[in-house]
Amino acid sequence: MTTCLIGLGGNVGNVPQTIVDALQALARSPGVSLQRWSSFFRTAPVGPNAGGEFVNAAAVLETTLPARELLSRMMVIENDFGRERTTPWGPRTLDLDLLCFGDEVIDELPALHVPHLGCWYRRFVLDPLFELVPTYVHPEKRLTIAELRDRLLVRPLRVEVLDLARSAEPLLRTLPTLFPEVELRAIRQPSEFSDDDLGLLVRLDSGPLPPWAAPLTKRVGWLDVSGRLGDRRQKLINILRSAGL
């Protein structure tokens, strides 16, 4: 049996009841044993098209299924509860995410990546997990859920943006009024990045990394969203909202 962590959420309909019903559906699945689940957490929506307030939760289960098969079962349950996928980051009746699959690291993008790529910096994931498994060690970041969550509670939260094209400064100047609890700064050369590994270090733009920047990818706070579609400013706003700001 493999111990797994899953995230649940939604913002359309009676979401608490949907989450309970979805957990029951998972528990009835062959090869799945539901162990426990968290309280419900009300969280702000992320993204301009996300709709209203979300309800989020997390659960621990054990399974004999391979990760891909478990994920497929979760997607079937999402569909059974009316999940529509027409708008990225849009409103939803139910979202089921496979956050961790034991201590395995599985990279089969775009279909599957565990640990879930966003679980380590998203408060709407970490808060329910903190309630359930605060000492669980993230297989890639090598910190506990409690430690990952604590990193995001520091105020001001330091967020450094790798700015090799030297174009991020105007973008960053538009955000302090929206996020007064964030310390934002652009990083363009080796002398500008911090010696410690605190806060978030965000890469927005694609392109080759210079040799001096390669070690930054090993930091806990490294967050590369250069491959995601969308406006750079909105991508950064989504990160900050996800981090609980």
Beta strands, then each sheet from edge to edge (+ up, - down):
strand 1: 2-10
strand 2: 32-37
strand 3: 41-43
strand 4: 54-63
strand 5: 95-101
strand 6: 106-108
strand 7: 112-114
strand 8: 157-162
strand 9: 182-187
strand 10: 200-203
strand 11: 222-224
sheet 1: 2+ 4- 1+ 5-
sheet 2: 2+ 4- 3+
sheet 3: 6+ 7-
sheet 4: 9+ 8+ 10+ 11+
end
